[in-house]
Amino acid sequence: MSHHLFFRHTLCKALIFDSMKKIYVLFALLSLLVFSPLPSQAENIKQLVIPGTGDSQALLQKLAVLFSKNRPVSVDIPESIGSGGGIRSVITGKNELARVARPLTEKENAYGLKYRVFAQAPVVFAVSPGVVGTKNLSFEQILGIYSGKIQQWDELGGAGKIYVMNREDGDSSRTVLENLIPGFKDIPTPAGGMVYSTPDAVQTLISSPNTIGYLPMPVAVGTELNILQVQNVAPTAANVRGKKYQLVVPFALVWKETLSPPAQSFLDFLSSPAAKKLMLENGTIPVD
């Protein structure tokens, strides 16, 4: 082979190799584009976890769903760890926001916490679905039931033995009753069994015949529980606003540092017309 032919042959081989190399590189790049997963929508969603009391748990779960519909923020309202547990999670920096159902203590205020009540919830006396004939309780009758002096529904217009559900000392709803029903906190040994979380209180009342208990109104909305009047006053929004029904617990959020945009957005959302409408539909009175 002549030198000229050899050069042409070598040049052709080089051009072919270079073209194949370019095709390979292009194929590899296309493969990355086609087969590499794009960032999913879920990966772009920010998550906000708000621990704390069980009293506002059901309401905030509904509000969280409404809030997240058109926003890239997922709000998680986990099972109750109590108002105190939620406050500790903020103090330690584990969570930005916590849900509480009581005012802050002096010791908690010393940490520079910020506190905002977004709603008021009536504390109601509820009875299991089978209890009929009893629609109203006076303060005296409530004291009679919880002291064990009244043990039959027959004395109150119903029928059968009364079973009593109580909450632990320091519970938000119990504190409201102790402060506003004369003599309630002076009952030495309250009748009935103790339940230690609001969701458990709901289930206890639903599943236990002839049982009475007290809890925040929103957790009873949508259940088969019957809500009683107190002193002939129903726990309606109008009666709460008019201070005719005064057994009320505050629903609040607590935080410490400047909030992140997602957390601030959720806090602002609670003042929106849509959030207020949902609160009222669930037996809670929004607070500006």
C-alpha positions as CSV (number, residue, x, y, z in Angstrom):
1,M,0.0,0.0,0.0
2,S,1.3,3.4,-1.0
3,H,2.0,6.1,1.6
4,H,-0.9,8.1,0.2
5,L,-3.4,5.3,0.4
6,F,-2.3,4.4,3.8
7,F,-2.8,8.0,5.0
8,R,-6.3,8.0,3.5
9,H,-7.2,4.7,5.1
10,T,-5.9,5.8,8.5
11,L,-7.8,9.1,8.2
12,C,-11.0,7.3,7.4
13,K,-10.6,5.1,10.4
14,A,-10.0,8.1,12.6
15,L,-13.0,9.9,11.3
16,I,-15.2,6.8,11.8
17,F,-13.9,6.3,15.4
18,D,-14.5,10.0,16.2
19,S,-18.0,9.8,14.8
20,M,-18.8,6.7,16.8
21,K,-17.4,8.3,19.9
22,K,-19.6,11.3,19.4
23,I,-22.7,9.1,18.8
24,Y,-21.9,7.2,22.0
25,V,-21.5,10.3,24.1
26,L,-24.8,11.7,22.6
27,F,-26.6,8.4,23.4
28,A,-25.2,8.4,27.0
29,L,-26.5,11.9,27.5
30,L,-29.9,11.0,26.0
31,S,-30.1,8.0,28.3
32,L,-29.5,10.2,31.3
33,L,-32.3,12.5,30.3
34,V,-34.7,9.7,29.5
35,F,-33.9,7.3,32.4
36,S,-32.8,9.6,35.2
37,P,-35.8,10.3,37.5
38,L,-36.8,14.0,37.6
39,P,-37.4,15.6,40.9
40,S,-40.9,14.5,42.0
41,Q,-43.5,16.9,43.2
42,A,-43.4,15.2,46.6
43,E,-39.7,16.0,46.9
44,N,-40.5,19.7,46.5
45,I,-43.2,19.7,49.2
46,K,-42.1,21.1,52.5
47,Q,-43.3,19.4,55.7
48,L,-44.5,21.2,58.8
49,V,-45.1,19.1,61.9
50,I,-47.2,20.6,64.7
51,P,-47.3,18.5,67.9
52,G,-49.2,19.1,71.1
53,T,-52.7,18.9,72.6
54,G,-55.3,16.4,71.5
55,D,-58.1,19.0,72.1
56,S,-57.4,20.8,68.8
57,Q,-56.0,17.8,67.0
58,A,-59.1,16.9,64.9
59,L,-59.8,20.5,64.0
60,L,-56.2,21.2,62.9
61,Q,-56.1,18.1,60.9
62,K,-59.0,19.3,58.8
63,L,-57.5,22.8,58.6
64,A,-54.2,21.2,57.4
65,V,-55.9,19.4,54.6
66,L,-57.6,22.6,53.5
67,F,-54.4,24.6,53.7
68,S,-52.3,22.1,51.7
69,K,-54.7,21.8,48.8
70,N,-53.1,24.6,46.8
71,R,-49.8,25.0,48.6
72,P,-46.5,23.0,48.4
73,V,-46.6,22.5,52.1
74,S,-47.6,19.3,54.0
75,V,-48.9,20.0,57.5
76,D,-48.7,17.0,59.9
77,I,-50.8,17.1,63.0
78,P,-49.6,14.0,64.9
79,E,-51.2,12.2,67.9
80,S,-51.5,14.0,71.1
81,I,-48.5,14.6,73.4
82,G,-50.4,17.2,75.5
83,S,-50.0,21.0,75.5
84,G,-46.9,20.6,77.7
85,G,-45.3,18.1,75.4
86,G,-45.8,20.4,72.4
87,I,-44.4,23.4,74.3
88,R,-41.3,21.4,75.2
89,S,-40.8,20.5,71.5
90,V,-40.7,24.2,70.7
91,I,-38.4,25.1,73.5
92,T,-35.9,22.4,72.5
93,G,-36.0,23.5,68.9
94,K,-37.5,20.2,67.7
95,N,-40.5,21.8,66.1
96,E,-41.3,25.4,65.1
97,L,-45.0,25.4,66.1
98,A,-46.9,23.6,68.8
99,R,-50.7,23.3,69.5
100,V,-51.9,24.1,73.0
101,A,-55.3,24.4,74.8
102,R,-54.4,26.5,77.8
103,P,-52.5,29.7,78.6
104,L,-48.8,29.5,79.1
105,T,-47.4,29.1,82.6
106,E,-45.1,31.7,84.1
107,K,-42.2,29.2,83.7
108,E,-43.0,28.6,80.0
109,N,-43.3,32.4,79.4
110,A,-39.7,32.8,80.7
111,Y,-38.5,31.1,77.5
112,G,-39.7,34.0,75.4
113,L,-42.5,32.0,73.7
114,K,-45.0,33.6,71.4
115,Y,-48.6,32.6,71.9
116,R,-51.6,33.1,69.7
117,V,-55.2,32.0,70.3
118,F,-56.8,31.3,66.9
119,A,-60.1,29.8,68.2
120,Q,-62.3,29.2,71.2
121,A,-63.9,25.8,71.7
122,P,-66.9,25.1,74.1
123,V,-66.2,22.4,76.6
124,V,-69.3,20.3,76.4
125,F,-70.8,17.4,78.4
126,A,-71.5,14.6,75.9
127,V,-73.3,11.3,76.4
128,S,-73.0,8.0,74.5
129,P,-75.5,7.5,71.6
130,G,-77.9,5.3,73.6
131,V,-78.6,7.9,76.3
132,V,-82.0,9.5,75.7
133,G,-84.3,11.7,77.7
134,T,-81.6,13.9,79.2
135,K,-81.0,17.1,77.3
136,N,-79.8,19.6,79.9
137,L,-77.8,19.5,83.1
138,S,-77.6,22.1,85.8
139,F,-74.4,22.8,87.7
140,E,-75.9,21.0,90.7
141,Q,-76.7,17.9,88.6
142,I,-73.2,17.9,87.2
143,L,-71.8,18.0,90.7
144,G,-74.1,15.2,91.7
145,I,-73.0,13.0,88.8
146,Y,-69.2,13.6,89.3
147,S,-69.4,13.2,93.1
148,G,-71.3,9.9,92.8
149,K,-74.5,11.2,94.5
150,I,-76.5,10.8,91.2
151,Q,-76.0,7.3,89.8
152,Q,-79.1,6.7,87.7
153,W,-80.2,8.4,84.5
154,D,-83.8,8.0,85.8
155,E,-83.1,10.9,88.1
156,L,-82.4,13.1,85.0
157,G,-85.1,12.0,82.6
158,G,-83.3,9.0,81.2
159,A,-83.0,5.3,82.2
160,G,-80.3,3.0,83.5
161,K,-77.1,3.4,85.5
162,I,-74.8,6.4,84.8
163,Y,-71.2,5.6,83.9
164,V,-68.8,8.5,84.3
165,M,-65.7,9.3,82.3
166,N,-63.3,11.8,83.8
167,R,-60.0,13.4,82.7
168,E,-56.7,13.7,84.6
169,D,-55.8,16.6,86.9
170,G,-54.3,19.4,84.7
171,D,-56.3,18.5,81.6
172,S,-57.4,21.6,79.8
173,S,-61.2,20.8,79.8
174,R,-61.1,19.7,83.4
175,T,-59.3,23.0,84.4
176,V,-62.1,25.0,82.7
177,L,-64.8,23.1,84.7
178,E,-62.8,23.5,87.9
179,N,-62.6,27.3,87.4
180,L,-66.1,27.9,86.3
181,I,-68.4,25.4,87.9
182,P,-68.6,26.2,91.6
183,G,-67.6,23.2,93.7
184,F,-66.3,21.0,90.9
185,K,-62.7,21.2,92.0
186,D,-63.7,20.5,95.5
187,I,-65.0,17.0,94.8
188,P,-62.6,14.8,96.8
189,T,-62.8,11.7,94.7
190,P,-64.6,12.2,91.4
191,A,-66.7,9.3,90.2
192,G,-65.9,7.2,87.2
193,G,-62.8,6.1,85.2
194,M,-59.9,8.3,84.1
195,V,-59.1,8.8,80.4
196,Y,-55.8,10.5,79.5
197,S,-56.2,11.8,76.0
198,T,-59.0,13.6,74.1
199,P,-59.1,11.1,71.2
200,D,-59.4,8.3,73.8
201,A,-62.2,10.2,75.5
202,V,-64.2,10.3,72.2
203,Q,-63.8,6.6,71.7
204,T,-64.7,5.8,75.3
205,L,-68.0,7.7,75.0
206,I,-68.9,6.2,71.7
207,S,-68.2,2.6,72.7
208,S,-69.4,2.7,76.3
209,P,-73.2,2.7,76.8
210,N,-74.9,5.1,79.3
211,T,-71.6,7.1,79.7
212,I,-71.1,10.8,80.2
213,G,-67.9,12.8,79.8
214,Y,-66.6,16.2,79.0
215,L,-64.5,17.3,76.0
216,P,-64.0,20.1,73.5
217,M,-66.9,20.5,71.1
218,P,-64.9,20.0,67.8
219,V,-64.0,16.4,68.6
220,A,-67.6,15.6,69.1
221,V,-68.8,17.1,65.8
222,G,-69.6,14.4,63.2
223,T,-69.9,11.7,65.8
224,E,-73.0,10.0,67.2
225,L,-72.4,11.6,70.6
226,N,-75.3,13.7,72.1
227,I,-74.3,17.1,73.4
228,L,-76.1,18.4,76.4
229,Q,-77.1,21.9,77.3
230,V,-75.7,23.3,80.6
231,Q,-77.9,25.6,82.7
232,N,-80.4,25.6,79.8
233,V,-77.8,27.1,77.5
234,A,-76.6,25.4,74.3
235,P,-72.9,25.6,73.3
236,T,-73.5,27.5,70.1
237,A,-71.2,30.1,68.5
238,A,-73.7,32.8,69.3
239,N,-73.9,31.8,73.0
240,V,-70.1,31.7,73.3
241,R,-69.7,35.1,71.6
242,G,-72.5,36.5,73.9
243,K,-70.8,35.0,76.9
244,K,-73.9,33.0,77.8
245,Y,-72.0,29.8,77.5
246,Q,-68.8,30.3,79.3
247,L,-67.2,26.9,79.5
248,V,-64.6,27.5,76.8
249,V,-61.1,26.4,76.2
250,P,-58.6,28.4,74.0
251,F,-57.0,26.8,71.0
252,A,-53.6,28.4,70.4
253,L,-50.3,27.9,68.6
254,V,-46.9,28.5,70.3
255,W,-43.6,29.3,68.7
256,K,-40.2,30.7,69.8
257,E,-38.0,32.0,66.9
258,T,-39.0,33.8,63.7
259,L,-41.1,31.4,61.8
260,S,-40.0,29.9,58.4
261,P,-42.2,30.9,55.4
262,P,-44.2,27.6,55.5
263,A,-45.0,28.0,59.2
264,Q,-45.8,31.7,58.9
265,S,-48.0,30.9,56.0
266,F,-50.0,28.4,58.0
267,L,-50.3,30.8,60.9
268,D,-51.7,33.5,58.6
269,F,-54.0,31.0,56.9
270,L,-55.8,30.5,60.3
271,S,-57.2,34.0,59.9
272,S,-58.5,33.5,56.4
273,P,-62.3,33.3,55.6
274,A,-61.9,29.7,54.5
275,A,-60.3,28.6,57.7
276,K,-62.9,30.6,59.8
277,K,-65.7,28.9,57.9
278,L,-64.3,25.5,58.6
279,M,-63.8,26.3,62.3
280,L,-67.5,27.3,62.7
281,E,-68.6,24.2,60.9
282,N,-66.8,22.2,63.5
283,G,-68.2,23.9,66.5
284,T,-65.3,26.3,67.1
285,I,-65.4,30.0,67.3
286,P,-62.6,31.7,65.3
287,V,-60.6,34.5,67.1
288,D,-59.0,37.4,65.2
